[in-house]
Amino acid sequence: MEIPSLVLAGSSFLVLAGAFAWLAAHRGRVPLLADVPLARDRDPHARRPRVTLVAPALNEERNLEAAVRSWFRQDWPDLEIVVVDDRSTDATPAILARLAREFPELRVVTIRELPPGWLGKNHALHVGAANASGEYLLFTDADVWLAPDAIARGVAHLERHGWDHLAVAPETTMPGLVNQFTLYFGLLFTLYRRPWAARDPRSAAHVGIGAYNLVRASAYRRAGGHAPIRLRPDDDLKLGKILKRSGARQDFAGGRGLVRVEWYSSWRGIRDGLMKNLYAGAEYRTWLVALGVAAHVFGLAWPAFAWAWTDGPAFWLNLGCLALYAGLGAVSARQFGTAPWAGLLLPGLALFGAYLMVRATWLTLANDGIVWRGTHYPLAALRGNVV
């Protein structure tokens, strides 16, 4: 046995054991939106303020109609729906036109040109919010399905606690093993972002989810809308940051059963879809990406392979890491909607994650920016919008 093998095995075991203990201790701190009592059940005369749902749509023909129909089935008496057609070139405009004839309450705002200095989605959300009249704004995506009580429970949660912002993590529906990627992504998000701490005004933790960001309109405008994050690919998370920075009170909940999205349909879809976000998540700092890749390879993936050629204490520590993989999957299965055995896939998912980080960084540097839905955004401009 060599000392480096023991050090790697011991370090990995301590990190995984700490993550397991920490997640287990905080397991009950993220409420499920489905468990939030409806306001009318407590008080038949409870206030039901106007809500405006704002969704950007750029070439969303695949899932758009099912999403919009779910929005119009909401059990909420004063709901305004604004869909922003952001330069679509597929059947999205025709679908929206047909749905607008069926649902006169649907407002379709069309964007034909993207102004300089904006990411398309961020601009579309900003424009949609400018056309909204609701006391609350629900920012969502054009492929997100909502259960009939998804808005009612979200508003009840905010009204009951006096909060200004609620981010809800959606239930993801991806085929086969692809859906187990949610475990890896969810674990990293939970460990790094500590979303339950967002409700603590003394904590720097903040949270935002693109599928469901329910915001008090006055708090959104006080934060400057989407203008301060106009060039952020991680706009949903950064919206949470600028809201909290401006004094908004926020919370986080799980959306299983109430908020659902087909996140990606294949491993290639995950690869291509995350290329715009990962380097931005490191604030375009290459050294931080390198640190993250090393942690993935040597901290998360290494024990799954190293046990075969180590002996003594290192062998048992690596085997202990395998047990901790399984434990992490089991303790997180309900929260992320993944299989209880999915933790055994974590080493392979970690290697895939390391590959994604390297590829995203390389493409961003090689292309001097990102290409998102046909538009190129220069790296210098992206780096200038640090929030």
N, C-alpha and C positions, 0 to 999 in steps of 0.2 A: 504493500500500500504506500502511495506517495502522498506527501503532505498536501499538495494542491488538490488532489481528489477529495481528501477529507475536508478541506476548507470549503470547496464547492458544495459538497454534499451537506455539510453542516449549515452553510449559509442558506441553501435552498430550503432545507428543512425548517430553519427558524423563520424564514419569510413566509412559507406556506402555512406553518403552524400559527404564526401571528395573524395571517389573513383569515384563516379558519376561525380562530378564537374571536377575532374582531367582528366578523360577519355574523357569527352565531350570537354574540352579545347584542348586536344591533338589529337582529332579525325582525323584531316586532316594531321597529321604529318607522317603517314605511307603511302607511295605511293603504288599503285597497279602496279605490274610488267606489267600488260596488258595495262596500260596507258603510259608506256615508249615508246617514238617514236623510230622506227627502224632507225638505222644509215643510211641505204641506202635511206630512205625517205628524209633525210636531205642532204645527199651527196652520189650520185651514186658511187663515187670513195672512199668511206670510207674504212678504213682499216678493214680487217676481219681476225684476227689472229687465229692461230690453237688453238682449244680447245680439251682437253682430258677429257672425261667423265669417272669417276672411280666409280665403284660400287662393294661392297662386296656381295657375295651370299653364304649363308649357309642354305640349305634346303628351297629354295624359289620357289619350283615347282608350287605353286598356282598362283602367279601373275607375274612370271619372264618373260614369253614370251610376254605378253601384254606390259610390261614395255620396254623390249629391242626393240620391234617393234616401239614403239613410239619414241625411241631415234634415230632410223635410218630414221625417217620421219622428222628430224630436218632440217629447212631451213638454213643450215650453210654449206658452201662449204668445210671447212677444219676441219672435226670433227673426232677425234680418240676415239674409245670406248674400254675401258679396264674393263672387268668383272673378278673379283677374286673369283674363286670357293674355298671357305674356308672350306675344309673337309666335303663337303656335302655327306649325306648318302641316299638322296631320288633321285628323277629323275632330279635334277638340272644339273648334268654333262651331261646327255643325251640330255636335252633341249639345253644346251649351245653348244654341239657338232653339233646338227642339225642346230641351228641358225648360227653357224660359217660357215657351208657349204653353207648356203643361203646368208650370208653376209660376204664375205671374209675380210672385214675391221674390223670385230669383233676380238679382241684379248682376249683370255681366258688364265688367269694365274691360275695355280692350286697350292694350298697349301695343303700339306698332313700332316704336323705336326706343331703344335703351339709352338714356342719357349718360354722358361720361361720368366716371367715378362711382358707378353703382354696379353691384352684382344684380343679375336679373331678378332672382327670387326676392332679395331684400327690397329692391325697388317696387316690385309687385305688391309685397306686403305693406309697404309704406303707402302706396297709392290706394290699396284697398282700405286701409285704416282711415285715410283721408275722406273716403266715401262712406264711412260708417257712422251711424247715429246711436249705437248702443252704449249703455252705461258700462257694459263689459264687452271686451273683444276676445273672441276665441280664434287664435291663429292656428291653422291646421294645414295639412297637405291635401292635394286633390285626389289622393288615393286612399284616404283614411276613412274607414267605416266606423260609425258611431252608433251604439245602442240607443234606443229611444230615451233612456234616462241619463245619458252621459253628460248632457249639459245641465240638467236639473240638479244632479248630485254635485257637479263641480261648483255651481253657483251657491248651493246650500253650504258647501264646505267653506267657501270664502266668506259668505255672509255670517255664518255662525261664529267664525273666529276673527272676523274683521281684517282678513288678509287681502292683499292686492293682486296676488299672482299665484296661480296654481299650475304646475307642470305635471303632466301625467305621462308615464311611460307606457307605450302601447303594447298590446299583445302582438307578437310577430307571427306571421304564418308563412314559413318558407318550407320548401319540400325536403323530406328526408333528413339526411345528416346536415344539410345546409342550415336547418333551423337550430342546430346545436351551437352554431356560431354565436347565437344570442347569449349563451352562457359566458363565453370568453369576453365578449364585448361588455355584457352587463357587469361582470365581476370587475373589470378594469374601471368602468364608469363609477361603480359603487365605491371601490377602494380609493380612487383618485379624487372623486368629486364629493364624497360624503353627503349625498343629497338630503338626508334627514337633517343635517346641520344648517340647511338653507333657512329654516324657520327661525334660527337663532340670530337676532340682530347684532350680536357681539361677534359672530363668526364671519370670516371672509368667504365661507362656502356659499355658492350660488348654484342655481340649476335652471335649465330650460330644455324643453323637448319640442321638436318641430311638429310632432303629430298632435300635440294638445298643449298649447300655452294659453291659458285663460287669464286675462289681464283686465284689471279695472282701467277704463279708458283714461281717466284723469291721471293715473300713475304712469301709463304709457306715454302720454303727452308730456308729463313732467320730466320724463327721462329723455325726451327728444325724439320719440318714435324710433324708426329704424335708421335715421340719419347718422347717429354716432357709430353704427356698425354696418355702414353701407357696403363695405368691401370685405366683410367677414364671411368666409364659407361656413363657419360654425355659428351662424346667426342666431339659432335657437338658444344655444347655451349663453352666448354673449348678450342676448336680450335679457336673460335672467340676471346677468352681471350688472348691466346698466340700470335695470330696474331697482335692484337692491342698493346699488351705489347712490341712487337718487332718493332713497328712503322707503322704498316699497317693501312690504312684508310678504314673504313668499313661503310656499310649501310644495311638497312633492308627494305624489301618490302613484300606486301601480294601477294600471288600467285593464287588467285581465277581465275579459268578458264584456267590457264596455267600449274600449278603444282598440281597434284592430287594423293592422296594415300588413300587406305583403312587402316586407322590407326589401328583400332581393330574391330573385327566383333561381339563382345559381351562384356557384363560387366565382365565376367570371363577373357576374353582376356585382358581387361584394367588392371584388378587386377594382373594377372600374368606378363603382359608385363612391368609394372612399378615397380615391386619388386626390380629390379636391380638399379633403378635410384634414388629413393626418399631419401634413407639414404645418398647416395653420394651427393645429392643436398644440404643436410644440413652439408656437409663436415664431415660426420660421428660423428656429435655432438648430443648426445641424448637429452641434455637440449634444443637444438634448435628445435628438433622434438616435444618435450613436449610443447614448447611455441607455435609452429605452430598448434598442435592439439587443445590446449586451445583456440586459436584465431578462429579456424574453428567452434568449438562447441559453444562457448559463444559469439563470435563476429558475425559469419555468420548465424549459424543455429538457435540460441536461439530465436530471435524475432518471427520467424515463428510459434513457439509453445507457447511462453510466453504470447502473446496477449490474449489468452483465459482465463487466470487466473490473469491478472493484471487489474488495474483500474487507474483512474486519469491520470496524465501525463505519467506514464509508458505505459499505454494502448495506448495512442495516439502516443507515440514514436515508439512503436512496430508496429502499423499500418503504420506509416510513413516508417518503414523499409521495409514492404511489398511493398509499392509503389516504393521504391528505387530498390528493386529486379527487379521489372518490368522495371524500367527505365534503369538499367544496361543492361538488355537483349535487350531492344529496341535500345540503342545507340551503341551496339556492334554487332548486328545481321549481318550487311553487312560485317564487317571485318572478322568475324569468320564463316560465312556461316550457322548460326543457326537460329532457328525460333524466331521472335520478342518476343514471349511470353515465351521463354526459361528461362528468368530471374526468373520466378516464381518457377523454379526447383532448384534454387541456394541453398536453405537451405538443401534439400536432397542431392544434389551433394557435398555440404560442408561436410556433415556427412560421405558420401562415401569417400571423400578425406582424412578425418581424419582417417578413418579405414585403408585406403591404407598406410598412413604414419606409423601408429602403426604396421601394419603387416610387412611392409618392414623393419622397424627397428628391430622388434622381430626376423624375419627370418634371417636377416644378423648377428645378435648377436648369435642366437641359432646355426646357421650353421658355425659360425666363418668365415663369408665371403658370397659371392654370388655365385649362380650357374646360369650360363648363357649359354644356348644352349649346355648343357651337360658337361661344364667345370667348376670346382670349383676354385674360386679365393680367397685366404685367406684374412681376414680382415686386418691383419697387413700390408700386401703388398698394399692393396687398400688405407689404411690410409697414407702410405708412399708416395703416389703420389698426394699430395695436390698441387693444382695449383692456 
